[in-house]
Amino acid sequence: MIKQKISVFFIIFFIFTISGIGITFSVTKGLLLGTILTIACVLFLFIFTKITNSDTTFQKKKPELGDTETIRLQSTASYQIDTVTIGGFLFLTNERLYFVSHNFLQIPMKVVIPLQEIAEAAAGTCKHQIVLQIHGKKPEYFHLLDRDVWIQRINLEKQAPE
């Protein structure tokens, strides 16, 4: 995923370099500017990825746990409402599934689904989509990179005795 983002930046800056900016400043100065901007963007992506996936970020967003509650799995994820997805953090405990949006939203969003309300966790139609069938309610959709691990773990946790 990061390689795809980096390659997009390389293409954008290559176009920048051969466009009017490169010709106006001369080809050498344009190539130099393109190289500097590419390195800056790669560093930004590297640092941003490390920050969003760091343990301290998860610690800040971690839900308050009950006496017998423990976190079994955590990951960055997106919550889907109709055709809109909201990025954030997903936590699976032995009692519930907890999603909290990241700080980019002006209004923070939280989704809490007790495990006993989940009828089934299954793969969705998209590559990274999880569909949670909820008893008596419409399904909930999440997008994560390690979808199969989450599906297996959710189904395992909801069957475990409390």
N, C-alpha and C positions, 0 to 999 in steps of 0.2 A: 504494500500500500504506500509506504513512504517512498519507494523507488518510483512509483507512478507519479507521485506529487513532484518529486525532484525532476523527473524527466519533463513534466509539463513546464516547470520553471525554466529548464534549459531551453526548451523550444521557444517560450515567450521571450527570453532574453536574447536568443539567437535572432529572432525576428526584430527585436528592438535594435540589435546591432547592425543588421543589414538594412534597416529602414532609414528614414530621414535623419535620425539622430546620428547614426554611424557615418553617413555621408557628409553631414554638416560639420561634424567635428573631426573628420577624417576617419578612415577605416581603422587605423591603429587606436585612436582615442575611443572609438566606438567599441572595439573589441575589448579594450581595457575596462571600459565602463560596464560592458556586459558581463565580463568575468567577475568584476568586483560585486556587482549586484547579484549574480548567481551564487557566489560564495556567501554573501550576506543572507540570502534567502535560505540556503541550505542550513546555515548555522541557526537561523530563526526556527526552521522546522524541527531541527534536531533538539534544540532547547525546549520548544513548545511541547513536543512529543514527550520528552522526559518529564516535564512539569505535570502534564495532564495524566500521565500514567504512574506518577510517583506515589509512594505510600503515604506521604504527608497530605496529598490531595484527597486520597481516600479517607484518611483519618478525619479531615475537616468535614467531610460529607457523611461520615458513618452515622447510621441511625442510633438513637438511644436504645439500648438493649434491656430486655426484661431480665429478671434474676436467672432464669434457666435458658435464656436465649443466647446463641452463639452464631457468629457469621461463618457460613460454610463456603461461600463463593462470592467474589466481587469482581466487577469489571466495568469499563466504560461501555455505554450502551446508548441507544436511542429509543424513545418511546413514541409509538406511532398513534396519532389521532387522525382518523380519516386518511388524508393524503399528506399530512404534515408530520414531520418527525422532530422530536425535541431531544437534543443531546444531553447526556448527564451520566450518572453513575447508578449501577444496579447492584443490589446486595441481596443475597439469599441467606436467610437464617433458618434455623430449625423450626421457626414458627410462621414466617412470612417472607414475601418478596417485596423489596423496598426500592423504589426508584426516586432519585432526587436530581433535578436539573442542574446543569452547571451554572456558573455565575454570569454567563453572557446574557441570560434572560433578565429583563427588568423585574419580572414577577416570578419568584422561584416556584417550582412545581414539584409536588410530591405525589407519588402513587404508592399505596400500600395495599397489598393483596394477601390476606391470610392464606396459608397453604391449604387449609381445610376447604376453602372456597374453590380451589382449582380442581376441575374435573380431570383435565389432561393437559400436558405440555407436549406440543408437537412442532415439527418443522413447518415453516410457512412456504409460500410460493417463491419468495426471494431467497437468495443464497444464504443470507445471514439472519433470516427472520424466524422468530419463535412466536407461535400462536398459543395463547393460554385460553383454554376453554373454561369459562367460569360458570359454576352452577347458577342457573336462572338469570344470567346476564349475557350481554354481548361479549365476544372474545376480546382479549387484550393482545396487542402486538408489540414486540420488542425486536430490535436489531442488534446483534452482537457478533463479534468475530468468531468466538468459540461456541457456536450455537449448539452443536451436538453434546458437548460437555454439560452445558446448562440444561438442556432437555433431560438428559439422563439424571442429573443431580436433582432437578426439581421433582421429577417423578419418584425418585428414591426418597427424598425428604418428606414428601406428602404421604408416603406409605409407612414411614417409620413411626413406631409408637412414641407417644409424647412422654 
